[in-house]
Amino acid sequence: MPVGLVIVAHSQRLAEGVREVALQMTGGSVTIEAAGGVAGGALGTDAEAIARAIAAADSPDGVLVLMDLGSAVLSTEMAVEMLGDRLQGRVVLSDAPLVEGAVVAAVEASIGRSLDEVARTALDARQMTKVKR
Amino acid sequence: MTEARLTIANPVGLHARPAALFVRTAASFQSAVRVRNLTRDPEREADAKSILSLMTLGVEHGHEILIRADGPDEEAAIATLRELVESNFRE
């Protein structure tokens, strides 16, 4: 089973949008969950919602979590703690840029790469250039 | 080794969804698959099974690429990738 992905963002629409773009890369073979915003639709991140998303994206090969901004990392760390021993060790928090990282990770996961490989390539997405000088 | 020279006809080139489809297709074969962008830099080679590597080639609409496969299923790999490119990535 491919590595699962979770997109954490301060806005639900942002998380859903990144998920939509990344899913298009996979041919439907990778589980990608979005956890954005807080209850009531306000901006923020919700550890419980993130924990549910991680559990839903879980696969024997692990889960890579991509986040938008700093405090999303804190909420995700809380979520991983909430999940307890069951998932710890196969959840990796990525420092990759959100959109590039999600797209690259989605492709890597779809071709059956390991969690380590998917995580490494997502980080390498930092080097991608889009404006040619 | 089996190879093919192909011209990329789809508007966005080898980026985004077409690049992902190309990588997924290449990765479904055992053979090593390498790509060059003959239009931009014929000396530089990318791994067709790596999305990041492939995107560094900057393959745009109208560029000519060289695909080389080496391994037990190289002919099938080239035939399938050729079909993918010639069908404009099934768009």
Backbone of each chain as ProteinMPNN parsed JSONL, in Angstrom:
{"seq_chain_A": "MPVGLVIVAHSQRLAEGVREVALQMTGGSVTIEAAGGVAGGALGTDAEAIARAIAAADSPDGVLVLMDLGSAVLSTEMAVEMLGDRLQGRVVLSDAPLVEGAVVAAVEASIGRSLDEVARTALDARQMTKVKR", "coords_chain_A": {"N_chain_A": [[0.848, -1.212, 0.0], [0.5, 2.233, -0.817], [2.344, 4.974, 0.7], [0.538, 7.143, 2.843], [-0.839, 10.506, 2.662], [-1.11, 13.614, 4.417], [-2.563, 16.77, 4.439], [-2.085, 19.702, 6.082], [-3.462, 22.753, 6.93], [-4.038, 26.272, 7.602], [-6.41, 27.145, 6.612], [-9.419, 25.693, 5.628], [-10.139, 25.601, 2.969], [-7.713, 26.006, 1.714], [-6.276, 23.682, 2.466], [-7.915, 21.719, 1.298], [-7.68, 22.451, -1.363], [-4.953, 22.078, -1.96], [-4.866, 19.374, -1.571], [-6.518, 18.571, -3.676], [-4.998, 19.274, -5.946], [-2.736, 17.677, -5.553], [-3.854, 15.124, -5.586], [-4.536, 14.816, -8.219], [-2.217, 14.05, -9.368], [-1.849, 11.403, -8.894], [-3.414, 9.443, -9.994], [-5.387, 8.4, -8.451], [-4.407, 6.512, -6.682], [-3.371, 6.947, -4.186], [-3.972, 7.657, -0.772], [-5.049, 10.718, 0.299], [-5.483, 13.038, 2.769], [-7.176, 15.932, 4.013], [-6.744, 18.445, 6.44], [-7.904, 21.232, 7.539], [-8.255, 24.54, 8.929], [-10.395, 25.53, 11.75], [-13.07, 24.406, 13.971], [-16.235, 25.667, 12.95], [-15.312, 27.055, 10.865], [-13.336, 28.974, 11.029], [-10.01, 30.43, 10.662], [-7.138, 28.48, 11.34], [-5.596, 25.729, 13.136], [-6.454, 22.397, 14.032], [-5.889, 20.088, 16.39], [-7.283, 17.711, 16.914], [-8.763, 17.253, 14.583], [-6.667, 16.947, 12.836], [-5.515, 14.639, 13.844], [-7.546, 12.809, 13.26], [-7.416, 12.884, 10.484], [-4.854, 11.891, 10.01], [-5.148, 9.291, 10.985], [-6.99, 8.38, 9.132], [-5.528, 8.428, 6.796], [-3.654, 6.604, 7.248], [-1.339, 3.991, 6.55], [0.211, 0.77, 6.173], [2.725, 1.395, 5.317], [3.155, 3.912, 6.225], [2.76, 7.493, 6.961], [2.966, 10.691, 5.548], [3.086, 13.996, 6.629], [2.201, 17.178, 5.558], [2.573, 20.64, 6.082], [1.286, 24.038, 6.432], [2.119, 26.516, 7.84], [4.074, 27.651, 10.679], [2.528, 27.223, 13.259], [0.892, 25.178, 12.596], [2.495, 23.032, 12.709], [2.877, 22.636, 15.437], [0.254, 21.898, 16.207], [0.056, 19.557, 14.758], [2.026, 17.991, 15.911], [0.864, 17.669, 18.41], [-1.341, 16.181, 17.604], [-0.15, 13.807, 16.76], [0.823, 12.891, 19.173], [-1.609, 12.444, 20.458], [-2.522, 10.269, 19.065], [-1.022, 8.273, 20.02], [0.888, 5.254, 20.705], [0.2, 3.673, 18.612], [0.479, 4.753, 15.988], [2.839, 6.058, 16.051], [6.134, 6.492, 14.927], [5.627, 5.698, 12.382], [4.759, 8.029, 11.26], [5.654, 10.901, 9.616], [6.656, 14.237, 9.902], [6.787, 16.771, 7.576], [9.133, 19.172, 6.415], [8.832, 20.351, 4.042], [8.04, 22.663, 1.324], [4.614, 23.565, 0.997], [2.876, 23.191, -1.36], [4.524, 22.352, -3.556], [5.847, 20.274, -2.252], [3.716, 18.561, -1.636], [2.795, 17.796, -4.139], [5.014, 16.495, -5.288], [5.452, 14.504, -3.369], [3.094, 13.096, -3.645], [3.324, 11.95, -6.177], [5.599, 10.35, -5.805], [4.692, 8.633, -3.778], [2.712, 7.353, -5.202], [4.081, 5.67, -6.876], [4.976, 3.759, -5.25], [7.091, 4.25, -3.475], [9.115, 4.19, -0.465], [8.374, 5.44, 2.891], [10.575, 6.934, 3.858], [11.838, 7.589, 1.446], [9.831, 9.042, 0.112], [9.555, 11.168, 1.884], [12.116, 12.33, 1.755], [12.285, 13.123, -0.934], [10.197, 14.953, -1.043], [11.225, 16.994, 0.556], [13.343, 17.728, -1.057], [11.991, 19.093, -2.957], [12.137, 21.715, -2.397], [14.144, 22.733, -3.939], [13.097, 23.118, -6.402], [12.637, 25.105, -9.277], [10.502, 27.617, -10.526], [10.292, 29.97, -11.872], [12.079, 30.906, -14.547], [15.287, 32.229, -14.876]], "CA_chain_A": [[0.0, 0.0, 0.0], [1.339, 3.436, -0.843], [2.394, 5.917, 1.819], [-0.569, 8.093, 2.846], [-0.448, 11.909, 2.853], [-2.058, 14.508, 5.09], [-2.304, 18.188, 4.187], [-2.565, 20.512, 7.203], [-3.357, 24.179, 6.615], [-4.854, 27.123, 8.465], [-7.705, 27.337, 5.975], [-9.945, 24.439, 5.092], [-10.102, 25.643, 1.502], [-6.321, 25.808, 1.295], [-5.941, 22.265, 2.62], [-8.655, 20.967, 0.278], [-7.144, 22.799, -2.682], [-3.671, 21.395, -2.139], [-5.217, 17.96, -1.723], [-7.066, 18.383, -5.027], [-3.891, 19.334, -6.901], [-1.867, 16.509, -5.352], [-4.582, 13.91, -5.999], [-4.53, 14.751, -9.676], [-0.937, 13.478, -9.766], [-1.674, 10.036, -8.413], [-4.306, 8.479, -10.618], [-6.3, 7.845, -7.448], [-3.837, 5.36, -5.981], [-2.818, 7.349, -2.888], [-4.927, 8.316, 0.12], [-4.613, 12.048, 0.735], [-6.499, 13.641, 3.626], [-6.971, 17.35, 4.289], [-7.204, 18.927, 7.74], [-7.675, 22.678, 7.507], [-9.156, 25.399, 9.684], [-10.91, 25.022, 13.027], [-14.532, 24.281, 13.989], [-16.919, 26.918, 12.661], [-14.783, 27.598, 9.615], [-12.32, 30.011, 11.223], [-8.644, 30.051, 10.322], [-6.393, 27.891, 12.443], [-5.422, 24.279, 12.967], [-7.16, 21.682, 15.083], [-5.148, 18.836, 16.589], [-8.167, 16.544, 16.813], [-9.066, 17.033, 13.165], [-5.44, 16.439, 12.209], [-5.375, 13.241, 14.28], [-8.492, 12.004, 12.463], [-6.909, 12.806, 9.106], [-3.7, 10.981, 10.0], [-5.667, 7.926, 11.132], [-7.67, 8.005, 7.88], [-4.525, 8.263, 5.728], [-2.648, 5.636, 7.709], [-1.119, 2.768, 5.783], [1.331, 0.045, 6.783], [3.979, 2.029, 4.914], [3.327, 5.168, 6.932], [2.044, 8.708, 6.574], [3.734, 11.925, 5.52], [2.218, 15.15, 6.887], [2.731, 18.448, 5.061], [1.899, 21.707, 6.812], [1.492, 25.334, 5.78], [2.875, 27.509, 8.606], [4.615, 27.165, 11.942], [1.697, 26.684, 14.336], [0.333, 23.916, 12.11], [3.418, 21.983, 13.154], [2.546, 22.365, 16.85], [-1.003, 21.138, 16.258], [0.298, 18.214, 14.215], [2.763, 17.261, 16.95], [-0.147, 17.269, 19.402], [-2.162, 15.121, 16.999], [0.629, 12.554, 16.769], [0.804, 12.427, 20.579], [-2.955, 11.937, 20.754], [-2.695, 8.958, 18.428], [-0.343, 7.299, 20.873], [1.905, 4.36, 20.164], [-0.297, 2.953, 17.442], [0.993, 5.269, 14.723], [4.135, 6.716, 16.173], [7.177, 5.739, 14.249], [5.403, 5.71, 10.938], [4.262, 9.335, 10.822], [6.752, 11.852, 9.469], [6.267, 15.625, 9.631], [7.687, 17.252, 6.529], [9.464, 20.596, 6.369], [8.79, 20.729, 2.626], [7.043, 23.667, 0.925], [3.348, 22.821, 0.999], [2.317, 22.773, -2.659], [5.524, 21.556, -4.278], [6.086, 19.052, -1.498], [2.56, 17.666, -1.748], [2.741, 17.268, -5.513], [6.117, 15.554, -5.458], [5.211, 13.366, -2.48], [1.98, 12.316, -4.198], [3.851, 11.135, -7.288], [6.5, 9.34, -5.239], [3.874, 7.632, -3.087], [1.926, 6.59, -6.184], [4.901, 4.634, -7.509], [5.318, 2.755, -4.253], [8.315, 4.541, -2.728], [9.005, 4.075, 0.992], [8.157, 6.708, 3.61], [11.839, 7.675, 3.855], [12.081, 8.136, 0.101], [8.817, 10.069, -0.165], [9.879, 12.318, 2.728], [13.337, 12.959, 1.247], [12.006, 13.795, -2.203], [9.361, 16.125, -0.753], [12.147, 18.054, 1.007], [14.115, 18.181, -2.229], [11.134, 19.979, -3.765], [12.587, 23.088, -2.136], [15.081, 23.173, -4.986], [12.404, 23.316, -7.681], [12.468, 26.495, -9.705], [9.379, 27.762, -11.455], [10.557, 31.139, -12.706], [13.417, 30.728, -15.131], [15.964, 33.516, -15.029]], "C_chain_A": [[0.868, 1.24, 0.0], [1.305, 4.193, 0.484], [1.182, 6.847, 1.714], [-0.071, 9.512, 3.096], [-1.542, 12.663, 3.594], [-1.612, 15.944, 4.834], [-2.918, 18.978, 5.338], [-2.376, 21.984, 6.838], [-4.284, 24.968, 7.52], [-6.239, 27.374, 7.883], [-8.169, 26.009, 5.397], [-9.842, 24.431, 3.575], [-8.688, 25.459, 0.976], [-5.951, 24.328, 1.358], [-6.621, 21.426, 1.536], [-8.087, 21.218, -1.119], [-5.831, 22.109, -2.958], [-3.92, 19.898, -2.343], [-5.69, 17.675, -3.153], [-5.946, 18.35, -6.076], [-3.021, 18.072, -6.784], [-2.547, 15.223, -5.838], [-4.535, 13.711, -7.503], [-3.263, 14.064, -10.193], [-0.892, 11.958, -9.605], [-2.484, 8.994, -9.164], [-5.17, 7.763, -9.592], [-5.724, 6.736, -6.583], [-3.36, 5.679, -4.567], [-3.922, 8.002, -2.056], [-4.346, 9.646, 0.572], [-5.756, 12.666, 1.524], [-6.147, 15.104, 3.872], [-7.505, 17.669, 5.674], [-6.892, 20.414, 7.798], [-8.693, 23.423, 8.337], [-9.568, 24.779, 11.008], [-12.438, 25.019, 12.957], [-15.183, 25.641, 13.757], [-16.356, 27.629, 11.443], [-13.743, 28.689, 9.787], [-10.937, 29.489, 10.813], [-7.92, 29.499, 11.543], [-6.189, 26.418, 12.176], [-5.899, 23.576, 14.227], [-6.521, 20.299, 15.242], [-6.038, 17.599, 16.44], [-8.504, 16.218, 15.364], [-7.848, 16.464, 12.444], [-5.238, 14.965, 12.582], [-6.314, 12.332, 13.485], [-7.979, 11.822, 11.038], [-5.73, 11.844, 9.019], [-4.176, 9.537, 10.098], [-6.31, 7.455, 9.828], [-6.672, 7.739, 6.752], [-3.522, 7.166, 6.06], [-2.565, 4.43, 6.772], [0.053, 2.053, 6.439], [2.684, 0.675, 6.44], [4.169, 3.414, 5.504], [2.587, 6.34, 6.312], [3.029, 9.877, 6.583], [2.768, 13.087, 5.693], [2.918, 16.408, 6.388], [1.904, 19.572, 5.649], [2.194, 23.064, 6.193], [2.398, 26.263, 6.575], [3.158, 26.968, 10.001], [3.653, 26.536, 12.932], [0.977, 25.417, 13.893], [1.211, 22.752, 12.564], [3.117, 21.612, 14.614], [1.279, 21.518, 16.96], [-0.789, 19.71, 15.766], [1.077, 17.375, 15.22], [1.818, 16.801, 18.05], [-0.975, 16.096, 18.881], [-1.432, 13.78, 17.053], [0.684, 11.992, 18.197], [-0.538, 11.814, 20.942], [-3.156, 10.533, 20.189], [-1.963, 7.857, 19.187], [0.591, 6.388, 20.1], [1.507, 3.738, 18.832], [0.369, 3.422, 16.136], [2.388, 5.86, 14.822], [5.217, 5.844, 15.575], [6.893, 5.603, 12.774], [4.652, 6.96, 10.482], [5.457, 10.28, 10.769], [6.169, 13.223, 9.164], [7.286, 16.221, 8.674], [7.903, 18.748, 6.624], [9.424, 21.12, 4.926], [7.83, 21.9, 2.398], [5.729, 22.954, 0.604], [2.927, 22.306, -0.381], [3.3, 21.878, -3.416], [5.751, 20.216, -3.585], [4.951, 18.056, -1.662], [2.504, 17.011, -3.128], [3.804, 16.19, -5.712], [5.897, 14.305, -4.601], [4.107, 12.469, -3.048], [2.478, 11.4, -5.325], [4.727, 10.014, -6.747], [5.705, 8.237, -4.532], [3.155, 6.742, -4.096], [2.758, 5.527, -6.889], [5.528, 3.721, -6.457], [6.623, 2.995, -3.513], [8.052, 4.447, -1.215], [8.786, 5.451, 1.627], [9.424, 7.561, 3.619], [12.085, 8.35, 2.509], [11.101, 9.255, -0.228], [9.161, 11.341, 0.621], [11.1, 13.074, 2.184], [13.052, 13.736, -0.035], [11.139, 15.031, -1.984], [10.244, 17.287, -0.288], [12.944, 18.617, -0.16], [13.304, 19.123, -3.115], [11.439, 21.447, -3.487], [13.457, 23.637, -3.265], [14.382, 23.449, -6.317], [12.34, 24.796, -8.025], [11.257, 26.563, -10.624], [9.526, 28.997, -12.33], [11.971, 31.007, -13.238], [14.051, 32.088, -15.364], [16.906, 33.483, -16.213]], "O_chain_A": [[1.859, 1.307, 0.726], [0.369, 4.065, 1.273], [0.837, 7.292, 0.619], [0.998, 9.702, 3.676], [-2.732, 12.395, 3.427], [-0.439, 16.284, 4.992], [-4.13, 18.933, 5.548], [-1.277, 22.41, 6.484], [-5.199, 24.413, 8.129], [-7.147, 27.779, 8.609], [-7.399, 25.293, 4.757], [-9.508, 23.415, 2.964], [-8.477, 24.841, -0.068], [-5.379, 23.786, 0.412], [-6.005, 20.546, 0.934], [-8.024, 20.311, -1.948], [-5.607, 21.608, -4.06], [-3.278, 19.249, -3.169], [-5.312, 16.671, -3.757], [-5.948, 17.508, -6.975], [-2.627, 17.482, -7.79], [-1.904, 14.349, -6.421], [-4.498, 12.583, -7.995], [-3.237, 13.559, -11.315], [0.012, 11.305, -10.126], [-2.269, 7.794, -8.992], [-5.634, 6.648, -9.833], [-6.455, 6.088, -5.835], [-2.982, 4.772, -3.826], [-4.707, 8.799, -2.568], [-3.267, 9.688, 1.164], [-6.868, 12.803, 1.013], [-4.973, 15.471, 3.931], [-8.589, 17.219, 6.046], [-5.759, 20.81, 8.07], [-9.847, 23.008, 8.446], [-9.16, 23.669, 11.351], [-13.028, 25.553, 12.018], [-14.735, 26.649, 14.303], [-16.859, 28.676, 11.037], [-13.304, 29.279, 8.8], [-10.726, 28.288, 10.643], [-8.083, 30.008, 12.652], [-6.564, 25.911, 11.118], [-5.764, 24.091, 15.337], [-6.602, 19.456, 14.349], [-5.61, 16.574, 15.91], [-8.528, 15.052, 14.968], [-7.973, 15.614, 11.562], [-4.841, 14.151, 11.748], [-5.936, 11.23, 13.087], [-8.093, 10.741, 10.459], [-5.621, 11.072, 8.066], [-3.679, 8.662, 9.389], [-6.197, 6.286, 9.459], [-6.932, 6.929, 5.862], [-2.651, 6.842, 5.252], [-3.574, 3.927, 6.276], [0.812, 2.67, 7.186], [3.66, 0.513, 7.172], [5.217, 4.031, 5.315], [1.896, 6.213, 5.302], [3.823, 10.027, 7.512], [1.754, 13.168, 4.998], [4.067, 16.677, 6.739], [0.678, 19.479, 5.713], [3.207, 23.241, 5.517], [3.378, 26.762, 6.02], [2.574, 25.977, 10.44], [3.907, 25.431, 13.412], [0.498, 24.656, 14.735], [0.732, 21.637, 12.775], [3.105, 20.436, 14.978], [1.236, 20.544, 17.711], [-1.38, 18.769, 16.295], [0.818, 16.18, 15.365], [1.943, 15.689, 18.563], [-1.271, 15.15, 19.611], [-2.032, 12.748, 17.355], [0.603, 10.781, 18.402], [-0.606, 10.801, 21.638], [-3.872, 9.715, 20.768], [-2.245, 6.67, 19.019], [1.026, 6.706, 18.993], [2.354, 3.334, 18.035], [0.766, 2.612, 15.298], [3.038, 6.128, 13.812], [5.205, 4.62, 15.706], [7.817, 5.413, 11.983], [3.989, 6.95, 9.445], [6.181, 10.438, 11.752], [5.31, 13.369, 8.294], [8.491, 16.184, 8.924], [6.966, 19.504, 6.883], [9.927, 22.206, 4.639], [6.908, 22.107, 3.187], [5.729, 21.875, 0.012], [2.653, 21.117, -0.544], [2.946, 20.785, -3.859], [5.837, 19.171, -4.229], [5.183, 16.856, -1.809], [2.203, 15.824, -3.256], [3.523, 15.112, -6.238], [6.129, 13.185, -5.055], [4.174, 11.244, -2.945], [2.098, 10.232, -5.408], [4.613, 8.867, -7.177], [6.013, 7.053, -4.673], [3.005, 5.539, -3.883], [2.204, 4.578, -7.444], [6.488, 3.003, -6.737], [7.21, 2.055, -2.976], [6.921, 4.603, -0.755], [8.985, 6.484, 0.988], [9.358, 8.773, 3.411], [12.483, 9.513, 2.438], [11.485, 10.288, -0.777], [9.072, 12.449, 0.093], [11.113, 14.305, 2.155], [13.515, 14.864, -0.205], [11.32, 16.044, -2.659], [10.032, 18.43, -0.692], [13.189, 19.821, -0.243], [13.865, 19.861, -3.925], [11.043, 22.322, -4.256], [13.498, 24.843, -3.51], [15.001, 23.955, -7.253], [12.03, 25.632, -7.177], [11.024, 25.649, -11.415], [8.945, 29.062, -13.413], [12.938, 30.998, -12.477], [13.449, 32.98, -15.962], [17.569, 34.479, -16.503]]}, "seq_chain_B": "MTEARLTIANPVGLHARPAALFVRTAASFQSAVRVRNLTRDPEREADAKSILSLMTLGVEHGHEILIRADGPDEEAAIATLRELVESNFRE", "coords_chain_B": {"N_chain_B": [[19.648, -1.778, -25.291], [16.912, 0.404, -25.771], [15.5, 3.049, -27.621], [13.769, 6.21, -28.108], [12.895, 9.05, -30.036], [11.028, 11.854, -29.431], [8.496, 14.332, -29.947], [7.168, 16.793, -27.891], [3.883, 17.547, -27.68], [1.833, 18.52, -26.145], [0.292, 21.347, -24.456], [1.424, 22.222, -21.915], [3.85, 20.991, -21.696], [6.33, 18.823, -20.181], [5.248, 18.862, -17.392], [3.624, 19.116, -14.196], [0.569, 17.373, -14.26], [0.991, 15.788, -16.686], [3.756, 15.199, -16.394], [3.734, 13.734, -14.031], [2.245, 11.544, -14.816], [3.929, 10.48, -16.729], [6.131, 9.737, -15.151], [4.913, 7.855, -13.456], [4.228, 5.935, -15.33], [6.758, 5.2, -16.385], [7.877, 4.16, -14.075], [6.536, 1.838, -13.778], [7.832, -0.093, -15.104], [10.541, -2.45, -15.12], [12.984, -1.815, -16.252], [15.734, 0.527, -16.392], [15.044, 3.906, -16.994], [15.831, 6.681, -18.883], [15.858, 10.194, -19.625], [16.364, 12.766, -22.024], [16.4, 16.241, -22.8], [16.445, 17.224, -25.865], [16.192, 19.609, -27.13], [16.74, 21.666, -25.289], [19.07, 20.98, -23.709], [21.13, 18.704, -24.723], [23.041, 17.164, -23.451], [22.408, 16.658, -20.875], [21.001, 14.401, -18.594], [18.065, 12.858, -17.29], [16.428, 11.017, -14.668], [13.772, 9.067, -15.484], [12.036, 8.034, -13.681], [11.815, 9.705, -11.597], [10.149, 12.414, -10.399], [11.131, 14.956, -9.708], [13.659, 14.994, -10.878], [12.957, 14.744, -13.558], [11.494, 17.113, -13.985], [13.461, 19.008, -13.878], [14.461, 19.118, -16.404], [13.039, 20.884, -17.869], [11.089, 20.597, -19.956], [9.267, 21.78, -22.567], [6.316, 22.667, -24.48], [6.599, 21.567, -27.772], [9.266, 20.865, -27.585], [11.907, 18.508, -28.239], [12.394, 15.247, -27.11], [14.596, 12.654, -25.892], [14.187, 9.353, -25.134], [15.488, 6.738, -23.271], [15.65, 3.311, -22.623], [16.761, 0.674, -20.568], [17.027, -2.615, -19.927], [15.181, -5.582, -18.87], [12.558, -5.244, -19.814], [12.659, -3.284, -21.739], [11.745, -2.691, -24.343], [8.968, -2.735, -24.206], [8.636, -0.718, -22.356], [9.515, 1.582, -23.741], [7.714, 1.562, -25.884], [5.289, 1.966, -24.554], [5.672, 4.444, -23.299], [6.039, 6.005, -25.538], [3.528, 5.826, -26.708], [2.07, 7.15, -24.763], [3.1, 9.795, -24.87], [2.558, 10.411, -27.549], [-0.169, 10.343, -27.555], [-0.77, 12.696, -26.43], [-0.699, 12.628, -23.649], [-3.05, 11.464, -22.979], [-5.066, 13.373, -22.918]], "CA_chain_B": [[19.014, -0.486, -25.035], [15.903, 0.834, -26.748], [15.286, 4.481, -27.452], [12.811, 6.878, -28.985], [12.919, 10.53, -30.061], [9.627, 12.259, -29.51], [8.223, 15.752, -29.76], [6.1, 17.015, -26.908], [2.878, 18.389, -28.343], [0.801, 19.094, -25.258], [0.606, 22.756, -24.179], [2.23, 22.543, -20.729], [5.118, 20.273, -21.683], [6.423, 17.756, -19.176], [5.07, 19.438, -16.062], [2.365, 18.818, -13.508], [-0.069, 16.072, -14.458], [1.694, 14.957, -17.678], [5.027, 14.705, -15.834], [3.402, 12.698, -13.049], [1.805, 10.369, -15.569], [5.137, 9.954, -17.365], [6.913, 9.085, -14.099], [4.202, 6.637, -13.015], [4.331, 4.938, -16.405], [8.15, 4.718, -16.415], [8.156, 3.388, -12.855], [5.849, 0.542, -13.828], [8.724, -1.042, -15.788], [11.763, -2.79, -14.398], [14.147, -1.225, -16.912], [16.117, 1.906, -16.103], [14.577, 4.775, -18.076], [16.462, 7.998, -18.795], [15.3, 11.145, -20.589], [17.106, 13.999, -22.311], [15.693, 17.27, -23.553], [17.377, 17.513, -26.962], [16.032, 21.006, -27.535], [17.331, 22.579, -24.313], [20.433, 20.593, -23.323], [21.211, 17.281, -25.08], [24.035, 16.463, -22.636], [21.906, 16.427, -19.52], [20.101, 13.26, -18.555], [17.251, 12.778, -16.073], [15.809, 9.739, -14.346], [12.346, 9.161, -15.82], [11.231, 7.553, -12.558], [11.869, 10.717, -10.542], [9.432, 13.619, -10.841], [11.991, 16.14, -9.566], [14.692, 14.904, -11.901], [12.327, 14.99, -14.86], [11.074, 18.502, -14.121], [14.63, 19.88, -14.086], [14.774, 19.193, -17.833], [12.321, 22.029, -18.443], [10.546, 20.217, -21.268], [8.093, 22.578, -22.903], [5.616, 22.395, -25.731], [7.429, 21.65, -28.979], [10.614, 20.336, -27.377], [12.141, 17.119, -28.623], [13.061, 14.485, -26.041], [15.125, 11.321, -26.193], [13.935, 8.426, -24.024], [16.271, 5.503, -23.397], [15.362, 2.309, -21.603], [17.764, -0.373, -20.529], [16.597, -3.631, -18.971], [14.461, -6.738, -19.426], [11.306, -4.876, -20.501], [12.93, -1.971, -22.334], [10.943, -2.415, -25.537], [7.607, -2.409, -23.755], [8.697, 0.589, -21.695], [9.582, 2.627, -24.768], [6.452, 1.556, -26.646], [4.224, 2.528, -23.717], [5.942, 5.88, -23.119], [5.783, 6.632, -26.845], [2.065, 5.928, -26.857], [1.62, 8.18, -23.82], [3.465, 11.107, -25.391], [1.878, 10.653, -28.832], [-1.604, 10.556, -27.297], [-0.86, 13.942, -25.647], [-0.932, 12.277, -22.251], [-4.462, 11.045, -22.869], [-5.896, 14.513, -22.494]], "C_chain_B": [[18.037, -0.135, -26.159], [15.672, 2.319, -26.538], [14.256, 5.029, -28.424], [13.018, 8.384, -28.886], [11.502, 10.99, -30.3], [9.508, 13.764, -29.329], [7.006, 15.909, -28.856], [5.09, 18.011, -27.48], [1.887, 19.021, -27.373], [1.25, 20.453, -24.739], [1.522, 22.997, -22.978], [3.593, 21.852, -20.722], [5.111, 19.188, -20.628], [6.4, 18.37, -17.78], [3.777, 18.917, -15.478], [1.827, 17.438, -13.872], [0.635, 15.226, -15.525], [3.012, 14.39, -17.142], [4.771, 13.572, -14.846], [3.014, 11.397, -13.749], [3.011, 9.677, -16.224], [5.956, 9.161, -16.341], [6.226, 7.787, -13.656], [4.316, 5.541, -14.06], [5.738, 4.341, -16.437], [8.427, 3.795, -15.233], [7.484, 2.025, -12.865], [6.685, -0.506, -14.572], [9.989, -1.261, -14.959], [12.978, -2.059, -14.949], [14.461, 0.162, -16.354], [15.665, 2.76, -17.281], [15.163, 6.172, -17.856], [15.887, 8.895, -19.887], [16.269, 12.302, -20.788], [16.19, 14.965, -23.051], [16.642, 17.743, -24.648], [17.324, 18.98, -27.361], [16.8, 21.942, -26.594], [18.79, 22.245, -24.001], [20.619, 19.085, -23.545], [22.169, 16.485, -24.2], [23.46, 16.007, -21.296], [20.841, 15.326, -19.517], [19.336, 13.236, -17.229], [16.706, 11.371, -15.918], [14.296, 9.866, -14.569], [11.454, 8.682, -14.684], [11.254, 8.525, -11.383], [11.233, 12.006, -11.038], [10.324, 14.852, -10.757], [13.054, 16.166, -10.644], [14.115, 15.285, -13.267], [12.004, 16.474, -15.05], [12.266, 19.454, -14.292], [14.988, 20.003, -15.566], [14.058, 20.357, -18.522], [11.74, 21.74, -19.813], [9.243, 20.97, -21.523], [7.478, 22.103, -24.206], [6.567, 22.554, -26.927], [8.846, 21.133, -28.81], [10.696, 18.873, -27.807], [12.888, 16.41, -27.491], [13.58, 13.149, -26.574], [14.893, 10.457, -24.951], [14.748, 7.17, -24.284], [15.917, 4.563, -22.271], [16.37, 1.179, -21.728], [17.341, -1.405, -19.48], [15.723, -4.676, -19.652], [13.187, -6.37, -20.189], [11.45, -3.542, -21.23], [12.047, -1.676, -23.548], [9.519, -2.03, -25.165], [7.592, -1.029, -23.104], [8.682, 1.711, -22.731], [8.269, 2.7, -25.552], [5.342, 2.244, -25.847], [4.415, 4.035, -23.518], [5.695, 6.634, -24.43], [4.273, 6.846, -27.042], [1.515, 7.047, -25.968], [1.883, 9.587, -24.37], [2.663, 11.408, -26.659], [0.38, 10.857, -28.651], [-1.821, 11.853, -26.525], [-1.255, 13.668, -24.206], [-2.4, 12.006, -21.968], [-5.356, 12.198, -22.402], [-6.992, 14.765, -23.519]], "O_chain_B": [[18.315, -0.354, -27.339], [15.651, 2.794, -25.402], [13.918, 4.397, -29.425], [13.281, 8.923, -27.811], [10.852, 10.568, -31.255], [10.318, 14.387, -28.643], [5.976, 15.258, -29.031], [5.417, 19.172, -27.729], [1.177, 19.957, -27.738], [2.448, 20.697, -24.593], [2.338, 23.917, -23.028], [4.407, 22.104, -19.833], [4.059, 18.692, -20.224], [7.413, 18.391, -17.081], [2.942, 18.348, -16.182], [2.554, 16.447, -13.799], [0.859, 14.038, -15.291], [3.345, 13.235, -17.406], [5.495, 12.576, -14.824], [3.399, 10.305, -13.332], [3.093, 8.449, -16.262], [6.417, 8.056, -16.626], [6.875, 6.753, -13.5], [4.481, 4.366, -13.728], [5.897, 3.122, -16.507], [9.118, 2.784, -15.364], [7.817, 1.156, -12.059], [6.291, -1.669, -14.659], [10.435, -0.39, -14.212], [13.896, -1.721, -14.202], [13.568, 0.879, -15.901], [15.875, 2.388, -18.436], [15.01, 6.764, -16.787], [15.48, 8.415, -20.945], [16.912, 12.759, -19.843], [15.323, 14.558, -23.824], [17.532, 18.557, -24.402], [18.302, 19.527, -27.871], [17.435, 22.895, -27.045], [19.649, 23.127, -24.025], [20.305, 18.283, -22.665], [22.12, 15.255, -24.199], [23.974, 15.08, -20.671], [19.914, 15.329, -20.327], [19.891, 13.553, -16.177], [16.543, 10.634, -16.89], [13.63, 10.674, -13.921], [10.243, 8.897, -14.717], [10.768, 8.204, -10.298], [11.721, 12.619, -11.987], [10.279, 15.706, -11.642], [13.325, 17.204, -11.248], [14.717, 16.049, -14.023], [12.21, 17.028, -16.13], [12.106, 20.569, -14.788], [15.741, 20.9, -15.944], [14.432, 20.762, -19.623], [11.88, 22.546, -20.733], [8.26, 20.818, -20.798], [8.03, 21.268, -24.923], [7.251, 23.57, -27.056], [9.562, 20.976, -29.799], [9.723, 18.121, -27.751], [13.888, 16.915, -26.983], [13.077, 12.603, -27.556], [15.346, 10.792, -23.857], [14.707, 6.605, -25.376], [15.884, 4.958, -21.105], [16.772, 0.786, -22.822], [17.302, -1.103, -18.287], [15.55, -4.651, -20.87], [12.778, -7.09, -21.1], [10.498, -2.768, -21.329], [11.646, -0.531, -23.755], [8.94, -1.11, -25.744], [6.644, -0.264, -23.281], [7.923, 2.672, -22.606], [7.779, 3.79, -25.845], [4.552, 3.01, -26.401], [3.455, 4.804, -23.56], [5.203, 7.762, -24.423], [3.825, 7.906, -27.48], [0.617, 7.79, -26.366], [1.008, 10.453, -24.34], [2.15, 12.515, -26.829], [-0.271, 11.472, -29.495], [-2.916, 12.098, -26.019], [-2.054, 14.399, -23.62], [-2.914, 12.278, -20.883], [-6.272, 12.013, -21.601], [-7.798, 15.681, -23.348]]}, "name": "protein", "num_of_chains": 2, "seq": "MPVGLVIVAHSQRLAEGVREVALQMTGGSVTIEAAGGVAGGALGTDAEAIARAIAAADSPDGVLVLMDLGSAVLSTEMAVEMLGDRLQGRVVLSDAPLVEGAVVAAVEASIGRSLDEVARTALDARQMTKVKRMTEARLTIANPVGLHARPAALFVRTAASFQSAVRVRNLTRDPEREADAKSILSLMTLGVEHGHEILIRADGPDEEAAIATLRELVESNFRE"}
